[in-house]
Amino acid sequence: MVCDSAPEFVSALCDGETIPVAVAEHISTCHACQGRLNDYLSFAVKLRLTASRELCETITPRVWTKPQNRLAAAWQKGWGTMRIPRLAFAILIAGVLALASGLAVVKVRARDEGTVVLLTVSTGSGQPAECALSTVDKRRDTCASIGKVVDYSSILGYKIRLLARSDSRVKLGIRTRTWALVHGSGSYSIADIDRQPQQQFWFEPGDTLKVDVPGLASLAIKGNWLDHMPSLAGTHTIDPGPEELRIISPLLLEGKDVIGDMEGGAVTEDKPDQAVWIHFPKQGSYLISLSQLKGAIQGDVRLNRITFEDKGRRCVLLTGTPITRANHAWVLHQPDPNPRKVGLTPDSGFIGSRPLVETTPGVWVPRDLSN
């Protein structure tokens, strides 16, 4: 089950209709679908309240009567004779009204969506560094960096903390410290930066903030809002795409033993009907997918590893970069996949993609096994 196919079932659910068991289980555990369900319910209540007020209004008799409100007439007519789910019709009307209200609203709201602000910090030399600050998780509201400023033969350190949020703006506390570049050895620490005075700034992502550093050029800070905490390698993001499944140089562990190594192999998929297919010599095939696979194990994803149970054995698939933004992935192990059927031998290693087909709502199988 993927979220793209859930809206019609969410709408049916709000209308009191019965939906498939697999879809209901997905919606009950998926935060995105639950959010969509709450949004639909909220829209329905507001629209029904508006319709009720209009129906209760009385019109004073006049010689020249005003034409009936076309919007109200369209609403009442559609509500009484529609052949699509009523909630879907309500959402359609709301969408038309939102589009008609102009693009200015979209422009304003797009800048304050999300709970994480991703800052890009430029010192005027070298590649800008990235810094992700959460507005809801106090454990992830600070970032710091110490690095060489090439043009000035100095070391620059800074620490940025997100202090508060007000609508689309954030309040940043910034400390900086510079050191003379010492050839051979030197001591530079975050503790030294903590002893410096803190400057405070209100900053709106989309703008540029200039922070003066004594003896050096100013820091230039830009930013944008994200709806998730990105994966960072040092001070740069290596975040997968929204629906992306990325497997690079996979290493398979059973306990502490390496049972599969596909060094240098890489596959990226972002479609629900495609799975990553890895054949480890003497171990068989492993299909990895964000879609639910029939007979598969649901593994826990954390950054660059998937942890799962395979017939009572604890296994971990390690990769060279973060795998996905999702918290879970499905792992299907086929110990005897008949590799010769696809041109492999039992000792061959292979990594690629394998097409899937949805046999029942939300459940997928390899296409060659669907018959």
SVG drawing of the C-alpha trace seen along z (x, -y; Angstrom):
<svg xmlns="http://www.w3.org/2000/svg" viewBox="-43 -46 98 69">
<polyline fill="none" stroke="black" stroke-width="0.4" points="0.0,0.0 1.4,-3.4 0.1,-6.8 -0.6,-7.9 -3.5,-5.4 -4.9,-6.1 -6.9,-9.4 -9.9,-7.7 -10.2,-5.3 -9.8,-8.1 -12.7,-9.9 -14.8,-6.7 -14.0,-6.2 -15.2,-9.7 -18.5,-9.0 -19.1,-6.0 -18.2,-3.4 -16.3,-0.2 -12.7,0.0 -10.3,3.0 -8.6,4.4 -5.1,3.8 -5.9,0.2 -7.4,-0.3 -4.3,1.2 -2.1,-1.1 -4.1,-4.3 -4.1,-3.3 -0.3,-3.2 0.7,-5.9 1.1,-9.4 0.7,-11.0 -2.6,-9.3 -3.9,-10.0 -3.0,-13.7 -4.9,-13.6 -7.9,-12.0 -7.9,-14.7 -7.7,-17.4 -10.7,-15.8 -12.8,-15.7 -11.9,-19.3 -12.8,-20.4 -16.1,-18.5 -17.1,-20.1 -16.3,-23.6 -18.1,-23.2 -21.2,-21.7 -21.3,-24.5 -21.1,-27.1 -23.9,-25.3 -26.1,-25.1 -25.8,-28.9 -26.7,-29.6 -29.7,-27.3 -31.0,-28.9 -30.9,-32.5 -34.2,-34.0 -34.7,-36.3 -36.8,-39.5 -39.6,-39.6 -39.0,-42.3 -40.5,-43.4 -37.2,-42.8 -35.7,-39.7 -31.9,-39.2 -30.7,-36.2 -29.9,-33.2 -26.3,-33.0 -24.7,-30.8 -22.2,-29.3 -24.8,-28.3 -27.0,-26.9 -24.1,-24.9 -23.3,-23.6 -26.9,-22.5 -27.4,-20.9 -24.1,-19.1 -24.7,-17.9 -28.1,-16.4 -27.3,-14.7 -23.6,-13.9 -22.5,-10.4 -19.0,-10.8 -18.3,-10.6 -19.7,-13.7 -16.5,-14.6 -14.6,-14.4 -17.1,-17.0 -16.6,-19.2 -12.8,-19.1 -13.2,-19.9 -15.2,-23.0 -12.8,-24.1 -9.9,-23.6 -11.6,-25.7 -12.1,-28.5 -8.5,-28.3 -7.2,-28.6 -9.5,-31.6 -8.2,-33.4 -4.9,-34.2 -1.3,-33.1 -0.2,-35.6 -1.5,-33.3 0.5,-30.3 3.7,-32.4 3.3,-33.5 2.5,-30.1 5.2,-28.2 7.8,-30.0 6.7,-28.9 5.9,-25.2 7.9,-22.6 9.5,-22.1 13.1,-22.2 15.1,-25.2 18.0,-24.2 20.7,-27.0 23.5,-27.5 26.4,-29.3 29.0,-30.9 32.3,-32.3 33.3,-33.9 35.8,-31.2 35.4,-27.5 32.2,-25.6 29.2,-26.8 28.3,-24.5 24.7,-23.3 23.1,-23.3 19.7,-21.8 17.9,-23.1 14.6,-21.6 11.9,-23.8 10.4,-20.9 13.3,-18.7 15.6,-20.4 18.2,-17.8 18.6,-19.0 18.3,-22.8 22.1,-23.5 24.9,-23.1 28.6,-24.2 31.5,-24.2 35.3,-24.9 37.2,-25.3 40.0,-27.1 39.2,-30.4 41.6,-30.2 41.7,-33.9 42.6,-35.1 44.9,-32.3 42.7,-31.9 40.5,-29.4 36.8,-30.3 34.4,-28.6 30.7,-29.3 27.8,-27.9 24.2,-28.5 21.2,-27.7 17.5,-28.1 16.0,-30.0 12.4,-30.6 10.0,-30.6 7.3,-33.2 5.2,-32.3 7.7,-32.1 10.6,-33.6 13.1,-32.1 15.3,-33.6 18.9,-32.5 21.6,-32.8 25.0,-32.9 28.5,-32.8 31.8,-33.1 35.5,-32.7 38.6,-33.1 42.1,-31.7 45.3,-32.5 46.3,-29.6 49.1,-27.7 51.2,-25.5 52.1,-22.1 49.7,-22.1 46.9,-24.0 44.0,-23.7 40.5,-24.7 37.3,-23.6 33.6,-24.2 34.1,-25.1 36.1,-28.1 33.2,-29.2 30.8,-28.8 32.7,-31.4 32.1,-34.1 29.1,-36.5 26.0,-35.5 24.4,-37.7 20.7,-37.2 18.9,-37.8 15.4,-37.3 15.7,-35.5 13.2,-34.6 14.1,-31.7 14.3,-33.1 16.2,-36.2 20.0,-36.6 21.4,-37.3 24.8,-39.0 26.7,-38.3 29.9,-40.4 32.9,-38.5 35.7,-40.7 38.8,-40.6 37.1,-38.7 34.4,-39.2 30.8,-38.6 29.0,-35.2 26.2,-35.0 23.3,-32.8 20.5,-31.7 17.8,-29.1 14.6,-27.3 12.0,-25.3 11.9,-21.4 9.2,-19.0 11.9,-16.6 15.3,-16.4 17.7,-15.8 20.7,-13.4 24.0,-15.2 27.5,-14.1 29.5,-16.5 28.1,-19.9 26.4,-18.8 23.1,-17.0 23.0,-13.6 19.3,-13.3 17.3,-10.8 14.3,-12.1 10.8,-11.9 9.9,-8.4 13.5,-7.4 15.1,-4.0 18.8,-4.2 21.1,-1.2 24.9,-1.9 27.7,0.6 25.5,2.9 27.0,5.1 24.9,7.8 25.6,8.8 24.2,11.8 25.1,11.0 28.8,9.9 29.5,12.0 29.6,10.6 27.5,12.9 27.2,10.6 29.3,7.8 28.4,5.9 31.1,3.2 30.6,0.6 27.1,1.7 24.4,-0.9 20.7,-1.1 18.2,-3.9 14.4,-3.5 11.5,-5.9 8.5,-4.0 6.2,-1.6 6.3,1.0 10.1,1.4 12.2,3.2 15.9,3.2 17.2,6.7 20.4,7.9 21.8,11.4 24.5,12.3 26.7,15.4 25.6,18.5 22.9,16.5 20.3,16.0 18.2,13.0 17.0,10.1 14.3,7.8 14.1,4.4 11.1,2.2 9.1,-0.6 5.9,1.2 4.7,4.1 5.9,7.3 4.0,10.6 5.9,12.9 8.4,10.2 9.8,9.0 9.3,5.4 12.7,4.0 13.6,0.9 15.5,-1.8 17.9,-4.1 20.1,-6.3 22.3,-3.8 21.1,-0.5 18.0,1.8 17.6,4.2 15.4,7.2 14.8,10.8 15.3,13.6 14.1,17.0 15.2,16.1 18.5,14.5 19.1,10.8 20.4,9.3 21.6,5.8 22.0,4.4 24.5,1.6 24.9,-0.9 27.3,-3.7 24.6,-6.5 21.2,-7.1 18.7,-4.7 15.3,-6.4 13.3,-8.9 10.9,-6.2 11.2,-4.5 10.6,-1.0 11.3,1.0 10.2,4.5 12.8,7.2 12.0,10.5 14.7,13.2 14.5,15.9 17.2,18.5 16.8,20.6 15.9,18.1 17.1,20.3 19.7,17.7 20.4,19.6 16.9,18.6 18.2,15.0 21.7,15.7 23.4,16.0 25.2,18.8 25.0,19.6 28.4,17.8 27.4,14.7 26.8,11.4 24.2,9.0 22.4,5.8 19.7,4.2 15.9,3.7 13.0,6.1 9.5,5.1 6.6,5.7 2.8,6.1 0.1,5.3 -2.0,8.5 -4.2,7.2 -4.6,3.5 -1.3,2.6 0.4,5.9 3.0,6.5 4.9,9.5 7.6,9.9 6.0,9.7 7.5,13.0 5.8,14.7 2.4,13.1 0.9,15.8"/>
</svg>
